[in-house]
Amino acid sequence: MAIFKILILLLSLSCFCQAQLSPTFYDQSCPNALSTIRSSIRTAISRERRMAASLIRLHFHDCFVNGCDASVMLVATPTMESERDAVANFQSARGFEVIDQAKSDVERVCPGVVSCADIIAVAARDASEYVGGPRYAVKVGRRDSTTAFRTIADSGDLPSFRASLDDLSDLFLRKGLNTRDLVALSGAHTLGQATCVTFKERLYDNSSDIDAGFSSTRKRRCPVNGGDTNLAPLDQVTPNSFDNNYYRNLMQKKGLLASDQVLFGSGASTDSIVSEYSRNPSRFASDYAAAMIKMGDIQTLTGSAGQIRRICTAVN
């Protein structure tokens, strides 16, 4: 009976901690938190529109490695490797300084209250909205990790640009995300740029899953020898606008990354979702918002777990 009571107590505490994640979490403790973050993020993107894509990607890479805990923000120390140095992040993950600035702005208003993990999540929402994406209610109340997880980041928890549909589906399923979530979240690639090294193979391997004219155009920026660090927009038509053109591109065999194009053309269940989103931008927007909220719930630290970092780049 005593053991049963302890189990019930632990379950109730767990439910209580999870219930702390809410869009209204800071309404009393820091009522200006979200508006302060929003202002900071909008300022950053007004200076560099590409930053919108970078902030969305940063949230994704944070959540997929041991949960949405701002571990991606931590810099290396003599006793800790940084996720920033993981293969999928090294010299490609961006926006750290924007999150740092938003944290600084919030600390001036409410010191020691708002987590870096929440700032990353809110920033991703504000970033997509600023360039035309949906506005959705971000649940907040996360706390920050006290370490980084470089090994996990390098062990397959971040998708490769060469990933197959099965690889992507399995990865997302492990994170509690279904096929529709996968296709909706991939739509964030309507924004941003990729380096030539991530798609050059696709241009020169005479693959049947890429439009010949599209391939020819992209080769101008990505010669067969050299140019690996040259940047190219993921969506060549509306590269700085959050829209559903990504899905139209896939249907025309104009997905830049192999891991994008695998979502359409194989006869898999993702084909119908891509087709649906290409026709119905409102459905894409609503599913994207729902998937982002769902992703933001991955392995969150709440209650007394973790900490509220004073600065995002180092533990207290």
C-alpha positions as CSV (number, residue, x, y, z in Angstrom):
1,M,0.0,0.0,0.0
2,A,2.8,2.4,0.8
3,I,4.5,1.7,-2.5
4,F,1.2,2.3,-4.3
5,K,0.8,5.7,-2.5
6,I,4.3,6.7,-3.5
7,L,3.6,5.8,-7.2
8,I,0.3,7.8,-7.1
9,L,2.2,10.8,-5.6
10,L,5.0,10.6,-8.3
11,L,2.4,10.4,-11.0
12,S,0.5,13.4,-9.7
13,L,3.7,15.4,-9.5
14,S,4.6,14.4,-13.1
15,C,1.2,15.6,-14.3
16,F,1.5,18.8,-12.3
17,C,4.9,19.6,-13.9
18,Q,3.6,18.9,-17.4
19,A,0.5,21.0,-16.7
20,Q,2.9,23.9,-16.1
21,L,3.6,24.1,-19.8
22,S,1.0,26.6,-20.9
23,P,0.7,29.7,-23.1
24,T,-0.2,31.7,-20.0
25,F,2.7,30.5,-17.9
26,Y,4.4,33.9,-17.6
27,D,1.1,36.0,-17.4
28,Q,1.8,36.7,-13.7
29,S,5.5,36.3,-13.3
30,C,6.6,38.2,-16.4
31,P,3.6,39.6,-18.3
32,N,5.8,41.4,-20.9
33,A,8.0,38.3,-21.7
34,L,6.4,37.3,-25.0
35,S,6.1,40.8,-26.3
36,T,9.7,41.6,-25.4
37,I,10.9,38.4,-27.2
38,R,8.7,39.3,-30.2
39,S,10.1,42.7,-30.5
40,S,13.7,41.5,-30.3
41,I,13.1,38.8,-32.9
42,R,11.4,41.1,-35.3
43,T,14.3,43.5,-35.1
44,A,16.7,40.8,-35.9
45,I,14.8,39.6,-39.0
46,S,14.2,43.1,-40.2
47,R,18.0,43.3,-40.4
48,E,18.5,39.9,-42.1
49,R,15.4,38.2,-43.5
50,R,17.3,34.8,-43.7
51,M,17.4,34.8,-39.9
52,A,13.7,33.7,-39.9
53,A,14.7,30.3,-41.3
54,S,17.7,30.0,-39.0
55,L,15.6,30.5,-35.9
56,I,13.1,27.9,-36.9
57,R,15.9,25.5,-37.6
58,L,17.5,26.2,-34.3
59,H,14.3,25.3,-32.5
60,F,14.1,22.1,-34.4
61,H,17.7,21.1,-33.7
62,D,17.2,22.0,-30.0
63,C,14.1,19.8,-29.6
64,F,15.3,16.8,-31.5
65,V,18.4,16.4,-29.4
66,N,17.3,15.3,-25.9
67,G,14.3,17.7,-25.9
68,C,13.5,21.4,-26.1
69,D,15.9,22.5,-23.4
70,A,18.2,25.1,-25.0
71,S,21.1,22.6,-24.8
72,V,22.0,23.7,-28.3
73,M,22.9,27.1,-27.0
74,L,25.6,26.0,-24.6
75,V,29.2,26.6,-25.7
76,A,31.9,24.1,-25.1
77,T,33.9,24.0,-21.8
78,P,36.9,21.8,-20.7
79,T,34.4,19.3,-19.4
80,M,31.5,19.5,-21.9
81,E,31.3,19.2,-25.7
82,S,28.9,21.6,-27.4
83,E,26.1,20.6,-29.7
84,R,27.1,23.5,-31.9
85,D,30.1,21.4,-33.0
86,A,28.0,18.4,-34.0
87,V,28.1,17.6,-37.7
88,A,24.6,18.8,-38.4
89,N,25.2,22.1,-36.6
90,F,28.9,23.0,-37.2
91,Q,29.1,26.2,-39.2
92,S,25.5,25.9,-40.3
93,A,23.3,26.4,-37.2
94,R,22.7,30.1,-36.8
95,G,20.8,32.6,-34.7
96,F,22.6,32.1,-31.4
97,E,23.3,35.8,-31.0
98,V,19.7,36.6,-31.7
99,I,18.5,34.3,-28.9
100,D,21.2,35.8,-26.6
101,Q,20.0,39.3,-27.4
102,A,16.3,38.3,-26.7
103,K,17.4,36.8,-23.4
104,S,19.3,40.0,-22.5
105,D,16.2,42.0,-23.3
106,V,13.9,39.8,-21.2
107,E,16.4,39.7,-18.3
108,R,16.1,43.5,-18.1
109,V,12.4,43.2,-17.7
110,C,12.2,40.0,-15.5
111,P,15.5,38.8,-14.3
112,G,15.8,35.0,-13.7
113,V,12.3,34.2,-14.8
114,V,12.2,33.2,-18.5
115,S,14.1,30.2,-19.8
116,C,16.3,30.1,-22.9
117,A,14.3,27.1,-24.1
118,D,11.1,29.1,-24.1
119,I,12.8,32.0,-25.9
120,I,13.9,29.6,-28.7
121,A,10.4,28.2,-29.0
122,V,8.8,31.6,-29.0
123,A,11.4,33.0,-31.4
124,A,10.6,30.2,-34.0
125,R,6.9,31.1,-33.9
126,D,7.6,34.9,-34.2
127,A,10.1,34.3,-37.0
128,S,7.7,32.3,-39.2
129,E,4.9,34.8,-38.5
130,Y,7.1,37.8,-39.5
131,V,7.6,36.3,-43.0
132,G,4.0,35.2,-43.6
133,G,3.6,32.1,-41.5
134,P,0.8,31.3,-39.0
135,R,0.6,32.7,-35.6
136,Y,0.0,30.1,-32.9
137,A,0.0,29.9,-29.1
138,V,3.3,28.7,-27.9
139,K,3.2,26.7,-24.7
140,V,5.8,28.0,-22.3
141,G,7.2,27.0,-18.9
142,R,10.2,25.0,-20.1
143,R,13.4,25.0,-18.1
144,D,17.0,24.8,-19.4
145,S,19.3,21.9,-19.4
146,T,22.5,21.9,-17.3
147,T,24.5,20.1,-20.0
148,A,24.8,19.7,-23.7
149,F,24.4,16.4,-25.7
150,R,27.0,16.4,-28.5
151,T,27.1,12.6,-28.7
152,I,23.3,12.4,-29.2
153,A,23.4,15.1,-31.8
154,D,25.9,13.1,-33.8
155,S,24.2,9.8,-33.3
156,G,21.3,10.2,-35.8
157,D,18.8,12.4,-33.9
158,L,19.2,15.2,-36.5
159,P,18.2,14.2,-40.0
160,S,20.8,14.0,-42.8
161,F,20.3,15.8,-46.1
162,R,20.6,12.4,-47.6
163,A,18.0,10.8,-45.4
164,S,15.5,8.4,-47.0
165,L,11.8,8.6,-46.3
166,D,12.0,5.6,-44.0
167,D,14.9,7.2,-42.1
168,L,12.9,10.4,-41.6
169,S,9.7,8.6,-40.7
170,D,11.5,6.5,-38.1
171,L,13.3,9.5,-36.6
172,F,10.1,11.5,-36.3
173,L,8.2,8.6,-34.8
174,R,10.9,8.3,-32.1
175,K,10.2,11.9,-31.2
176,G,6.4,11.3,-31.0
177,L,5.7,12.9,-34.4
178,N,3.7,11.2,-37.2
179,T,3.9,11.3,-41.0
180,R,1.7,14.4,-41.3
181,D,3.9,16.2,-38.7
182,L,6.9,15.2,-40.8
183,V,5.5,16.7,-44.0
184,A,4.2,19.8,-42.3
185,L,7.4,20.6,-40.5
186,S,9.5,20.0,-43.6
187,G,7.5,22.8,-45.1
188,A,9.7,25.2,-43.2
189,H,12.1,24.6,-46.1
190,T,10.0,27.1,-47.9
191,L,12.5,29.4,-46.3
192,G,16.3,29.5,-46.0
193,Q,19.4,28.5,-47.9
194,A,21.6,25.4,-48.2
195,T,25.2,25.0,-49.0
196,C,26.1,23.3,-52.3
197,V,27.8,20.4,-50.5
198,T,24.4,19.3,-49.2
199,F,22.8,18.9,-52.6
200,K,25.6,18.8,-55.2
201,E,25.5,15.0,-55.5
202,R,21.8,15.3,-56.5
203,L,22.7,17.7,-59.4
204,Y,25.4,15.5,-61.0
205,D,24.2,11.9,-60.4
206,N,21.7,11.9,-63.4
207,S,18.9,11.0,-61.0
208,S,15.4,10.7,-62.3
209,D,13.9,12.5,-59.3
210,I,15.1,16.0,-60.3
211,D,13.8,18.3,-63.0
212,A,16.5,18.7,-65.7
213,G,16.0,22.5,-66.1
214,F,16.0,23.0,-62.3
215,S,19.2,21.0,-62.0
216,S,20.9,23.0,-64.8
217,T,20.0,26.3,-63.1
218,R,21.4,25.1,-59.8
219,K,24.7,24.0,-61.3
220,R,25.6,27.6,-62.1
221,R,26.1,28.2,-58.4
222,C,27.5,24.8,-57.7
223,P,30.2,23.7,-60.1
224,V,31.2,20.0,-60.0
225,N,34.6,21.0,-58.7
226,G,34.6,23.5,-55.9
227,G,31.9,25.9,-54.6
228,D,30.9,23.6,-51.7
229,T,30.2,26.5,-49.4
230,N,28.2,28.5,-51.9
231,L,24.6,29.2,-50.7
232,A,21.4,28.5,-52.7
233,P,17.8,29.2,-51.7
234,L,15.8,26.1,-50.8
235,D,12.8,27.7,-52.6
236,Q,14.0,29.6,-55.7
237,V,10.6,31.3,-56.3
238,T,9.8,32.8,-52.9
239,P,12.9,32.2,-50.8
240,N,12.0,34.7,-48.1
241,S,8.3,34.1,-47.7
242,F,6.6,31.5,-45.6
243,D,4.2,29.9,-48.1
244,N,3.3,26.5,-49.6
245,N,5.5,26.8,-52.7
246,Y,7.8,24.2,-51.2
247,Y,5.2,21.5,-51.9
248,R,4.6,22.7,-55.5
249,N,8.4,22.4,-56.0
250,L,8.3,18.8,-54.8
251,M,5.6,17.9,-57.2
252,Q,7.7,19.4,-60.0
253,K,10.8,17.5,-58.9
254,K,12.4,20.7,-57.7
255,G,13.1,19.8,-54.2
256,L,16.7,21.0,-53.5
257,L,17.7,18.5,-50.9
258,A,17.3,14.7,-51.4
259,S,15.7,14.6,-48.0
260,D,13.0,17.0,-49.3
261,Q,12.3,15.3,-52.6
262,V,11.8,11.9,-50.9
263,L,8.5,13.2,-49.6
264,F,6.9,13.1,-53.0
265,G,7.2,10.8,-56.1
266,S,7.6,7.4,-54.6
267,G,3.9,6.5,-54.1
268,A,4.3,6.6,-50.4
269,S,1.6,8.1,-48.0
270,T,3.4,11.4,-48.0
271,D,2.6,12.0,-51.7
272,S,-1.1,12.7,-50.9
273,I,-0.1,15.1,-48.0
274,V,2.3,17.0,-50.2
275,S,-0.4,17.3,-52.9
276,E,-2.9,18.5,-50.3
277,Y,-0.7,21.2,-49.0
278,S,0.2,22.4,-52.5
279,R,-3.5,23.0,-53.1
280,N,-4.5,24.2,-49.7
281,P,-2.2,26.7,-48.0
282,S,-4.6,27.1,-45.1
283,R,-4.4,23.4,-44.3
284,F,-0.6,23.5,-44.5
285,A,-0.5,26.6,-42.1
286,S,-2.8,25.0,-39.5
287,D,-1.0,21.6,-39.6
288,Y,2.4,23.3,-39.4
289,A,1.3,25.3,-36.3
290,A,0.0,22.1,-34.7
291,A,3.2,20.2,-35.5
292,M,5.3,23.0,-34.1
293,I,3.3,23.0,-30.8
294,K,3.7,19.2,-30.7
295,M,7.4,19.3,-31.4
296,G,7.8,21.9,-28.6
297,D,6.6,19.3,-26.1
298,I,9.4,16.9,-26.8
299,Q,11.2,15.9,-23.5
300,T,10.6,19.3,-21.8
301,L,12.1,20.1,-18.4
302,T,9.5,21.5,-16.1
303,G,8.9,22.1,-12.4
304,S,12.2,21.9,-10.5
305,A,14.1,20.0,-13.3
306,G,16.9,21.9,-15.0
307,Q,17.4,25.6,-14.3
308,I,16.6,29.1,-15.6
309,R,20.0,30.1,-17.1
310,R,21.2,33.6,-16.5
311,I,22.8,33.6,-19.9
312,C,21.9,31.1,-22.6
313,T,25.5,30.1,-23.5
314,A,26.5,28.7,-20.1
315,V,25.0,26.9,-17.1
316,N,24.6,28.9,-13.9
